[in-house]
Amino acid sequence: MSVQRKLHSLIFTALSLTVIANADSFRPVCRPTPAYINGTTVLPVTGPDWTSVANITDGVQTVAFSPSVTARTVPNSWATWGQPPNTESPTPRTLATPGSTVTITLAVPSATFGFEVEPNSFGLHPFTATFYNGATPLGTINLLIEGNAGALVSAASDSTQFTSVVVTETDGSYFAIAQLRYGPTVILDSGCPTDTFQLKYFNTNYGSGQITLSNAGSMGLGSASDDSASTLCANVYTFDPNEEMQSCCSCPVTPNGLASLSILDDLVAQNLINNPSSAITVKILFTLKSKQNSGGYCDPTKAGPQNLASGGLAWGTNLRSVTFQGVPPTSVNAVTETPFTKAELSNAELNKLSTYCQFIRILGSGVTGICKSCQSGARGAIGQ
């Protein structure tokens, strides 16, 4: 084993220890789906506006706030909120924090807990919500939220049950929460995208394969004349048969657009190690560009729960040797093209892909391991 591969393996082994131990059972909830609303109970905000609130209760569950929060109402004393389907209502009662962090403590441990959240200041602001059982963190949700009518759900399920949540706006400003909900069971219909994570294997023994990408426009955030807000990032991660990430990159794909990557020229050519394998697994995470990297360039290290997106499409071509019976038998290279396979994305896998890509940049000094960007259009089945 080469020194570089040894270092690569050692760093990845150490890195795996940072993944939350219970991450696979921690299930983020992305939208207020019927399953989430019907499987949980909302805690009422009953005090008049500008009242200091230390806790709220429905007689069964009580949640306490540290520090205390202030009752508000949209739009009278809190300017804006989100819109369905991202939130339950555009005009909820809210609870405004006095600072950038609040700890929410549950009197009754719950398998599902969540709330909606929006920053006070307009523009995009980063949030973290870490869910605990006692002193043990079960999982963290990272969100990038627009302060102008951009409220989002921050909720999760875990069979271990939650006893507290620490919510922080990491740029230091205050915020408001609303629609606090708790429930006794794990929510399976989370409203999170089901086609955001796709994968396919490639073999280059007979020539280079191709990846073609498109965007169905499913996010639908833009206007009819300007759909740039619906642009996706196709975050690409390649692995060798030893399960080690070898390259990563990200490409913007506009609604109804096409982009493509060559396996040999774009992915393998920039491989982290010499003598790359002829067989690789390619994983793609589709994210919303406007919510990734503060709306800047597509960055595969910035894929997270806050920006996962629907509507990304990927196809891959492989060259294979096919033998026809005869005297003598005849072998030819044939092209097969199939869609990428959709797969369930665990919280641990999501953390792994973005974090491993950060280490790829370190190991490759920002040169090797960073695959080339997508080309515009589809270069055909064989591609040159």
N, C-alpha and C positions, 0 to 999 in steps of 0.2 A: 504493500500500500504506500502511495506517495506521501511525502510530508504534507503537501497541500490537502490531499484527501483526508489524512489523519486529522489535520487542524479543522477541516470542514466538518468531520464527524464529531470531533470533541465539542465544537461550539454548538452544533445542533443537539447533541445529547444534553449539554448543560441548559440550553434554551428550553428543552422540553419540560424541565422542572418548573418553569415559570408559568405554565398553563394551569389554570384553576383546576384543582383536583376533581371537583364535581361538575365540570363544565358541560359534560354531555347530557346531564339531566336538567340543566338550566336552560329554559326555553323562553327567549324574548317574545313579547307580544308587540306587533308593529302597528296594528290598527284596532279600533274598537269593533271587532267583528260581532255578529250575533252570538256566537259561542262565548266570547269574552263578556259581553253585556249580560246574557242570560245566566252565565255561570258564576257571576259575581254580584255583590251588593254594593251600591254606591253610598258613601258616607255623606250626609247632608251638611252644608254650610248654612247655619241658621242665624248667625248674628248679623246685625246691620253693618253696612259699609263702615270701614275705618275702625271696627272693633278689634281689639287684640285677642287672638285666639291661641290658647295653649294646647287645646285638644278638641277633637270632634268625635261624636259617637252616634250610633244608631240603636243603642241599648244592648247590642251583642258584642260588637267590636268597637274599641276605642283606640284612636291613634293620637299620640302626643307629638308635639313639635318642639324642637330645641335648636335655635331660640324660637320664641313665639312668632306667629305670623299675623297678618292683618287681613280681615275680610274685605273683599272687593267684589264688584260686579262689572261684567262687560256689557255695554261699552261705557257705562256711567263713570266708574272709577278705575277701570283698567281698559285701555283704549281698544285693543283688538284681541282676537283669538283665531284659532284655525277653523277650517271648514270641514264638514263631512266629505269624504269618508275618513279623513285623517283624524278628526275629532268627533265627539258625539253631538256637539252643538256649537254654534258660533258665539253664543251669549251666555256662558256659564257663570255661576258664582266662583270666585277664585280666592286664593290665599297667597298674599304677597309676602315674600321673605324680606327681612331687614338687611340681609347681606348676601354673600355669594354661596353660602352653604346652609343646608338645613338637614337635621336628622329626624326621621320619622320612625317612631317606635310603636309597634303593634302590641296591644295587650293580649290578643289571641293569635298565636302563630297561624299563618295562612299559606296554603300551597300556591295561591295566586294573589299578587298585589300589584297595583299600578295606579297611574295618575297621568294627566296631561300637563304639559309644562311649556312655558313661553318666556323668553327673556324680556326685560323691560325696554332695552334699547333696540332700535331698528337695526337691521343688518344680521349677518350670520354670527351665532355665538355657540361655542362648544360646551356641552354638558356631559357629566358622568353621573350615573346612578349605580351605586354598588349595593347589592342586596345581601343581607347577612342572616345567618342563623346563629344567634348568640354572638360570639366573637369571630365566627368563621365566615369569610366571604364566599358566597355561592356563585356569584357572577356579576359582571359589570356591563352596563349598556352605555355606549358612547353615542351621543347625538350632536348634530350640528343643526341648530334651529334658527329660523328667521324670526326676528322680533316683530315684524309687521305682518300680523295675521298668519303666522307660521307655526302655531302650537302643534305639538306632536305627542303621541302616547309614549310613555316610558313605563312599561309593565313587563312582568315575567311570571313564569310558573316554575316550580321545583317541588318534587315530592318530599324533599327534606323540610320544607316550609320556611317562610321568612318571619323574622322577628323585628327587623329594622331595615331601613334604607337610608343611605347618605347620598344626598343630591347636591351637586356642586356645579355652578357655572364657572368654568375654569379660567375665564378671562376677568373674573373678579366683580362682576356686576350682580344686581339683584334680579329676581324673577318671580313668577307666580305659578302656582299649581292649581289644578282643578280636577273634578271628577275622580276623586280617590275611591278606588274599588278594591275589595278583598273577596276571596272565595276559597272553598275547602278543597277544590280539586284542580288538577293540572288542565290547562286549556290547550287543546290540540290544534284548533283552527286559529292560528295566531295572526292571520292577515299579512304575514311576511311573504315576500315573493317566493314562488316555488320553482322558477326557472332561472334564478340568479346564478346558480352553480352548475357548471357543465364540464364534462371531461371526455377525452378520447385518447387512444393510443396511436402511435405512428411508428412505422418501421422504414428506415431509409436504405435498406440493403439494395433496392432496385431503383433508387432515385428519390428525389425530394417530394414530399407531400405538400399540400397546401391547406391553409385554413381560410375560409371565407366568413366574414362577419356581417350582420345586418341588424337593424333596429326597427322593430315593429311599431314604435311610437306609442307603446302601451302606457307610458307614464303620463303623457298628455298634459304637460304642465304649461306649454306655450300656447300662443295664439295661433290662429289660422295663417297669419302672415309671418310669424316668427316662432319657430319651434325649437330654437336653440336651447331653451330651458329643459327640453326633453332629451338632449344629447346624453348618450351613455358612454361610460368608460369600460372597455373590455380589458380587464386585468388578467394577464396571461402569466402562468407559472408552469415551468417544465421540470419534470423529475426523471432521473435515470432509474434503471431497474433496481438499484440499491436504495431506492426511496429517498435519495438526496436531491434537493432542489438545485438545478443547474443554471437557470436563467429566469428572469422575470421582466416584464415590461407592461405598458398599458397604452391603449389606443382609443381615441375618441371616435364614436360612431354616431352620426346624426340620424334622426328619424328617416326611414326609407333609404338610407345610404348604404353603401357597400365598402368594405375594407378587407384587406387580405394580408396574410403572412406566409412566407415560405419557410418550411421546416428547416431546410439546410441553410439558406441564405440569411434568414432573420433570427431563428431561434438557436440552432446548433452552432452557427458560425461564431456566436458570442458566448459560447459555453464557458462555464467557470473553470473547468479542468481541461487538460489536453487529452487527446484521444477519446472524444465523447462516444457514448454508446450509440449504436445505430437504432436502438429502440427507446422511445421516450413516452411518458404520459404527459399530456397537456391538460391543465385545469384552467378554466376561465371563470372569473367572477365578474358579473355585470353590475355596475354601480351607476348612480345618477351623478353626472359630472358637476352639476350645480351644487351638490351637497358633499363633494369630495374635494379635499385640499382647498377649502374655502372658495370653491368655484374656479380654481386655477387649472393648471395643466393636469392631465390624468396621471395619477401616481399610484402604482400598485402597492405601495406600503401604507396607503391611506384608506384601503377598503375596510369598511366596518359596518356594524348593524344600522348606523344612521343613514347609510347611503345605498344599501342594497336595492336593486331595481329589477323590474319585470320588463319583458319585451326584447331581450337580447337573443339573437339567433346565431348559431355557429354550425358550419359544415366542415368536414375534413376529407381530403383525398389521400389515398395510399396507392402505391404501385406494388403490384404483386406479380410473381412469376406463375403463369398458368401453363400446364402441359396438356397438349391434345394428343389423344391416342392416334396411332398411325405407324407406318413403317418408313422411316424411323419416327419416333415421337417428336413432336414439335413443341418448343417452349416459347412463349411470348410474354411480354410484360403487359399486364392489364391494369386499368385504373378503376378503383372503386371509390365512390363518394357517398358518405353517409352523414346524417346529422350527429352532432355531439350528443352524448347521453346526459340527461338531467339527473342530478343526484341530490340527496338531502344534505344540507349544510349544517354541521354541528358548530356550536360556539367555539369548541376547541380547534376545529379545522380552520375556521375563519381567523382566529388569532394566530394560528400557525403560519398560514399563507402570508399574511402581511408582515409578520415578524421575521420569518425566514428570509423574505425578500430584503428586509433591512440588513440582515447579516450578509446576504449575497453582495450588496453594495459595498460593505466593509471588506469582505474577502477579495472581491474583484477590483478594489480601489475605484469603484464607480465606472469601470471600463468593461472588463470581462464579467459575464453574468448578467449584463443588461442587454436584453435582446433588442434588435432594431425595431423601429416603430412600423405600424401598418402602412401599406400602400393603399392608395385610393382605388376602388373598384375591385372586381373579381378577376383574377389572372388565369382562370380556366382550370381544367381538371389536372393538367400536368404542370403548367406554369413554368416560366423561365426566369 
